[in-house]
Amino acid sequence: MKSRSKFIFGLAVVGFLAVVVRAQEPLTPIQIEPIQVQPIDVQPAEISALSRPDPPAGPVNLIGAIPVPGGFASSDILWVDQPSGRLFVTDRTNRAIDIFDAVNDVFVTRVTGFVGPNGAPGVTNGPGPNGVLVTPDNIMFVGDGNSLLQAVDLNLSPPQITHTISVGGPTDGRADELGYDPIERVVLVANNASVPPHLTFVSADTYRVLGQITLSDATGLEQPWWDAQLHRFLVTVPATPPYVAVIDPRSMRVRKKYTIPGCPGPNMNGIILGPFQRMLVSACGSPYIMNAIDGHVIKMITQVGGGDEVWYNAGDNRYYVTAADPATGQTVLGVIDGETSAWIQNVPAPGARNPSAFVGNNHIFAAVAAPAAPRTASVCLQFGLPDTGCIAVFSHN
């Protein structure tokens, strides 16, 4: 009995000490709120949105074109949301974001209410929509004309704009392209036409402006992209010389600038992060593979031009760019190997612009807007569609 009493007394002392120690430690409550995400109307069939085939060895081919209801003559960024298998296309002509099923290559719906091709009359605030991305809680953010950031709730049926955030003044130009930090839940918005250009940090929770960065040496701004490993935004900045700005989202400061030897500028366009902390950057009319950690150039691609938006598809480990073939002058889809950084091929793509891809079936999409004057060749015409705007579809099939 005595030994048992000592044992119980010992346990009591240990428990008391544990309580004392814990009482001295700050307690941080954890609040977990489930997010209810509803799919948009049409459900992908045949291929799951998260499935991924083995990387194909065959070449990329143009396989089809998706008609756009009513057509369109002006578009900017395309974005494929991988979890939902949806393609989002900026459509200034219809003042809308057009949503497509990226699995079955069909039109789904249209979200309207954006500024459109001209912006507010009497001011230099430009067109919209421009940049687009979708966050994991199914909120679509859109850079619009008149220096507006629009938030669209895709969980609603039909989806609709729920928040409009001003990121500039009456002559600051359009809100252009966007990046998203999923850790701080911050959207970074580029105002490329303001003087000087500026970047705005917006909370994805409160929809409020958190701060801005003005880049006095910039002549424009292009694509922000999030690097999870570096915990930094990478932003392409037209300047003399152009550079990639490495931005800390917490301090909201530019920490580094990566320039490209032999590229005096001022033009610099798209950026995308691929494997091994390599990024594809479009600058001075060419694609460059660069190291995201220190900014050194790994390879300059000479077989295809730089283009505007660029994309990396993890499903086939390929970079994609739409630009001119230097040998022919014709618009092509350039294909670059993500592992070796080597150019693979150019696929004829008359009229196509700004690629995006879905990992579930390795379909690559590009916008083909209606021309200002009649043309004899375009992707739309090749597939028997009127040349009033369509979405080109490429694949390894």
C-alpha positions as a printed Julia matrix, in Angstrom:
397×3 Matrix{Float64}:
   0.0    0.0     0.0
   2.84   2.4     0.82
   4.52   1.87   -2.53
   1.21   2.33   -4.32
   0.57   5.53   -2.39
   4.0    6.83   -3.39
   3.28   5.98   -7.04
  -0.06   7.82   -6.97
   1.57  10.76   -5.2
   4.29  10.79   -7.88
   1.72  10.88  -10.67
  -0.03  13.75   -8.95
   3.2   15.75   -8.71
   4.0   15.14  -12.38
   0.5   16.19  -13.38
   0.72  19.32  -11.25
   4.05  20.29  -12.83
   2.63  19.69  -16.31
  -0.3   21.97  -15.54
   2.07  24.67  -14.25
   4.25  24.46  -17.37
   1.27  24.54  -19.68
  -0.2   27.48  -17.8
   2.93  29.43  -18.6
   2.66  28.7   -22.35
   0.39  30.91  -24.49
  -2.58  29.11  -25.95
  -3.56  29.81  -29.53
  -7.12  28.81  -30.37
  -7.56  27.03  -33.68
 -10.67  27.8   -35.64
 -11.48  25.64  -38.6
 -14.31  26.64  -40.88
 -15.24  24.17  -43.6
 -15.44  25.57  -47.12
 -18.34  24.43  -49.21
 -17.4   24.39  -52.88
 -20.07  23.66  -55.44
 -19.25  22.67  -59.02
 -20.4   24.79  -61.95
 -23.34  23.29  -63.81
 -21.66  20.78  -66.15
 -19.75  17.95  -64.51
 -16.57  16.73  -66.24
 -16.95  13.24  -67.63
 -14.59  10.47  -68.72
 -11.52  12.07  -67.1
 -11.46  13.17  -63.46
 -10.38  16.78  -62.94
  -7.52  15.57  -60.76
  -6.45  12.57  -62.81
  -3.24  12.76  -64.79
  -2.04  10.41  -67.53
   1.62   9.56  -67.96
   3.52  12.27  -69.83
   2.99  11.57  -73.55
   5.97  11.04  -75.81
   4.23  12.06  -79.02
   4.05  15.49  -80.62
   1.43  18.14  -79.91
  -1.27  18.64  -82.59
  -4.13  21.03  -83.17
  -7.22  18.85  -82.6
 -10.2   21.18  -82.54
 -11.86  24.52  -81.89
 -14.59  25.47  -79.43
 -17.15  28.03  -80.61
 -17.75  31.06  -78.39
 -21.41  32.14  -78.29
 -21.68  35.45  -80.11
 -17.96  35.42  -80.84
 -15.41  37.87  -79.46
 -12.87  40.3   -80.89
 -10.77  41.08  -77.81
  -9.36  38.8   -75.13
  -6.44  38.78  -72.72
  -5.57  36.07  -70.15
  -6.78  32.44  -70.14
  -6.74  30.42  -66.93
  -7.43  26.73  -66.29
  -8.53  25.94  -62.74
  -7.12  22.44  -62.27
  -9.36  21.16  -59.41
 -12.61  22.02  -61.21
 -11.43  21.31  -64.76
 -12.7   24.68  -65.97
 -11.17  27.08  -68.49
 -11.76  30.8   -67.86
 -11.38  33.19  -70.8
 -11.43  36.99  -70.58
 -13.91  38.27  -73.16
 -13.95  42.05  -73.51
 -16.35  42.0   -76.46
 -19.12  40.49  -74.35
 -17.94  42.25  -71.15
 -17.59  38.81  -69.63
 -15.59  35.84  -68.43
 -16.46  32.83  -70.59
 -16.27  29.49  -68.76
 -15.56  26.22  -70.58
 -15.42  22.57  -69.55
 -11.73  21.75  -70.09
 -12.41  18.0   -70.05
 -15.06  17.86  -72.76
 -14.05  21.06  -74.58
 -17.47  22.73  -74.45
 -18.83  26.13  -73.42
 -20.48  26.13  -69.96
 -21.6   29.63  -69.01
 -20.76  33.32  -69.12
 -20.26  35.74  -66.21
 -21.14  39.28  -67.28
 -20.93  42.74  -65.72
 -17.35  43.75  -66.55
 -16.17  47.07  -67.99
 -15.79  45.95  -71.59
 -13.54  47.11  -74.42
 -13.36  50.86  -73.71
 -13.47  51.61  -69.99
 -15.03  54.73  -68.52
 -15.54  57.55  -71.06
 -13.27  60.56  -70.79
 -10.52  58.9   -68.74
  -7.56  56.67  -69.55
  -8.78  53.64  -67.69
  -8.81  51.14  -70.48
 -10.6   47.88  -71.13
 -11.53  44.81  -69.12
 -11.61  42.02  -68.19
  -7.86  41.4   -68.32
  -6.24  39.07  -65.75
  -8.12  36.18  -64.16
  -7.48  33.46  -61.56
  -9.51  31.22  -59.25
  -8.7   30.61  -55.57
  -9.21  27.22  -53.83
 -12.47  28.41  -52.23
 -13.92  28.91  -55.72
 -13.71  32.7   -55.86
 -12.68  34.11  -59.22
 -10.7   37.35  -59.19
 -10.65  39.45  -62.34
  -8.56  42.49  -63.22
 -11.03  44.85  -64.88
 -11.01  48.23  -66.58
 -11.28  51.47  -64.58
  -8.69  50.17  -62.05
 -11.15  47.67  -60.6
 -10.6   44.21  -59.13
 -13.76  42.12  -59.36
 -14.48  39.13  -57.11
 -16.9   36.54  -58.52
 -18.43  33.83  -56.34
 -18.45  30.67  -58.46
 -20.36  28.83  -55.72
 -23.49  30.79  -56.64
 -25.81  29.66  -59.4
 -25.35  31.47  -61.64
 -21.92  32.84  -60.63
 -21.94  36.59  -60.08
 -19.77  39.53  -59.03
 -20.01  40.0   -55.25
 -17.24  42.52  -54.52
 -15.74  45.38  -56.54
 -12.43  46.76  -55.23
 -10.8   49.96  -56.5
  -7.03  49.62  -56.92
  -6.32  53.0   -58.56
  -7.51  56.48  -59.38
  -9.49  57.87  -62.33
  -6.45  57.97  -64.66
  -4.52  54.94  -63.34
  -5.54  52.66  -66.18
  -6.9   49.16  -66.1
  -6.31  46.57  -63.4
  -4.39  44.05  -65.45
  -2.88  40.69  -64.5
  -3.01  38.94  -61.13
  -1.14  36.6   -58.8
  -2.34  34.78  -55.66
  -0.51  33.98  -52.41
  -2.44  31.09  -50.76
  -0.56  31.41  -47.45
  -1.42  35.03  -46.64
  -4.47  34.79  -48.93
  -3.45  37.88  -50.85
  -4.19  38.79  -54.47
  -1.54  40.93  -56.17
  -2.9   43.23  -58.89
  -0.79  44.97  -61.56
  -1.77  48.44  -62.79
   0.37  48.53  -65.91
  -0.79  51.89  -67.33
  -0.58  54.06  -64.23
   2.26  56.6   -64.08
   4.31  55.22  -62.5
   2.99  51.63  -62.59
   1.97  50.13  -59.26
   1.08  46.81  -57.63
  -1.77  46.46  -55.14
  -2.11  43.84  -52.38
  -5.74  42.86  -51.72
  -7.01  40.5   -49.0
  -8.89  37.5   -50.39
 -10.78  37.34  -47.06
 -11.89  40.94  -46.47
 -11.58  42.22  -50.07
  -9.74  45.27  -48.74
  -6.59  46.92  -50.07
  -3.64  46.06  -47.8
  -0.97  48.18  -49.48
   0.71  49.18  -52.71
   4.16  49.2   -54.31
   5.08  51.88  -56.85
   7.82  50.97  -59.33
   9.3   54.27  -60.45
  11.7   52.67  -62.96
   8.98  50.64  -64.73
   7.36  51.48  -68.05
   4.6   48.94  -67.45
   3.74  45.82  -65.47
   2.91  42.32  -66.62
   2.31  38.96  -64.9
   2.64  38.29  -61.16
   3.27  34.64  -60.3
   3.46  32.97  -56.88
   6.5   30.88  -55.91
   5.56  28.7   -52.94
   9.12  27.53  -52.26
  10.53  31.06  -52.12
   7.36  32.46  -50.53
   7.63  35.34  -52.98
   5.75  36.86  -55.88
   7.67  36.94  -59.16
   6.55  39.84  -61.37
   7.7   40.67  -64.9
   8.47  44.38  -65.19
   8.96  46.19  -68.52
  11.79  48.71  -67.99
  15.22  49.63  -69.35
  16.49  47.05  -68.73
  13.45  44.87  -67.97
  13.54  42.65  -64.9
  11.72  40.1   -62.76
  10.81  41.68  -59.41
  10.98  39.31  -56.42
   8.43  40.6   -53.92
   7.88  39.71  -50.26
   4.1   39.6   -49.66
   4.46  40.22  -45.92
   6.63  43.33  -46.0
   5.21  44.31  -49.42
   8.66  45.2   -50.69
  10.79  44.31  -53.73
  13.65  42.18  -52.42
  15.51  41.36  -55.66
  15.55  42.25  -59.34
  16.56  39.69  -61.98
  17.73  41.19  -65.28
  18.57  39.28  -68.48
  22.0   39.82  -70.06
  21.69  41.05  -73.63
  18.05  42.1   -73.17
  17.97  45.92  -73.1
  14.19  46.06  -73.08
  11.92  47.6   -72.45
   9.46  44.82  -73.24
   8.87  41.89  -70.87
   5.66  39.88  -70.79
   4.58  36.52  -69.4
   6.11  34.43  -66.64
   5.35  30.9   -65.39
   7.04  28.67  -62.83
   7.96  25.14  -63.91
   9.86  22.29  -62.23
  13.2   22.56  -60.4
  12.57  26.24  -59.55
  12.88  27.13  -63.23
  10.7   29.8   -64.74
   9.88  30.64  -68.32
  10.0   34.38  -68.95
   9.05  36.18  -72.15
  11.38  39.14  -72.73
  12.89  41.04  -75.67
  10.9   38.9   -78.08
  12.2   35.51  -76.85
  11.42  32.92  -74.16
  14.1   32.5   -71.49
  14.4   29.67  -68.99
  15.67  31.24  -65.75
  16.49  30.07  -62.23
  13.91  31.49  -59.82
  16.28  31.31  -56.85
  19.09  33.52  -58.16
  17.78  34.77  -61.52
  20.51  33.39  -63.77
  19.57  32.5   -67.35
  19.63  28.76  -68.03
  18.68  28.91  -71.69
  17.39  31.28  -74.35
  14.9   29.7   -76.76
  15.5   30.91  -80.32
  13.05  28.73  -82.31
   9.92  30.64  -81.23
   9.1   34.18  -80.14
   8.26  35.27  -76.6
   4.55  35.94  -76.83
   2.37  37.38  -74.05
   0.96  34.83  -71.58
   3.02  31.63  -71.15
   2.04  28.4   -69.39
   3.55  25.29  -67.8
   1.55  22.05  -67.86
   2.58  19.56  -65.18
   0.6   16.82  -66.93
   3.08  16.53  -69.8
   5.98  18.54  -68.3
   5.88  21.1   -71.11
   6.03  24.89  -71.34
   3.79  26.55  -73.92
   3.96  29.91  -75.68
   2.05  31.4   -78.63
   4.2   33.64  -80.82
   5.72  33.96  -84.29
   7.95  31.28  -85.75
  11.16  33.19  -86.65
  11.62  31.06  -89.76
   8.15  31.62  -91.25
   6.7   34.6   -89.42
   3.51  32.58  -88.8
   1.8   32.29  -85.41
   2.54  28.98  -83.7
   2.2   27.2   -80.39
   5.77  26.68  -79.18
   6.43  23.56  -77.08
   9.4   23.46  -74.67
  10.52  20.52  -72.51
  10.23  21.22  -68.79
  12.98  18.76  -67.86
  15.71  19.68  -70.35
  14.61  23.26  -71.2
  14.94  22.27  -74.87
  12.61  23.48  -77.61
  10.58  20.55  -78.99
   8.32  21.84  -81.77
   6.18  24.63  -83.19
   2.56  23.83  -84.0
   0.88  26.05  -86.62
  -1.81  28.06  -84.84
  -3.02  30.97  -87.01
  -4.66  33.62  -84.89
  -4.06  31.86  -81.56
  -2.92  33.74  -78.46
  -2.19  33.13  -74.76
  -2.12  29.4   -73.93
  -3.35  27.58  -70.85
  -3.57  23.82  -70.21
  -5.42  21.2   -68.16
  -3.34  18.47  -66.52
  -6.23  15.97  -66.52
  -6.1   15.36  -70.27
  -3.15  17.51  -71.42
  -5.39  19.69  -73.56
  -3.85  23.07  -74.34
  -6.12  26.02  -75.08
  -5.55  29.38  -76.78
  -7.86  32.25  -77.69
  -8.52  33.06  -81.35
 -10.22  36.46  -81.51
 -12.13  37.76  -84.51
  -9.88  39.81  -86.79
 -10.24  43.5   -87.6
 -10.13  42.59  -91.3
 -11.02  39.33  -93.09
  -8.28  36.69  -93.12
  -7.8   33.58  -95.18
  -6.53  31.35  -92.37
  -7.34  30.91  -88.69
  -7.99  28.03  -86.33
 -11.72  28.84  -86.4
 -11.88  28.56  -90.19
  -9.94  25.27  -90.18
 -12.73  23.62  -88.19
 -15.63  25.09  -90.14
 -16.47  27.82  -87.63
 -17.08  31.44  -88.56
 -14.01  33.58  -88.0
 -15.72  35.51  -85.22
 -13.75  34.07  -82.31
 -13.15  30.57  -80.95
 -10.91  28.62  -78.56
  -8.16  26.52  -80.17
  -7.58  23.08  -78.63
  -4.27  21.22  -78.86
  -3.33  17.78  -77.55
  -0.89  14.89  -77.92
  -3.61  12.79  -79.62
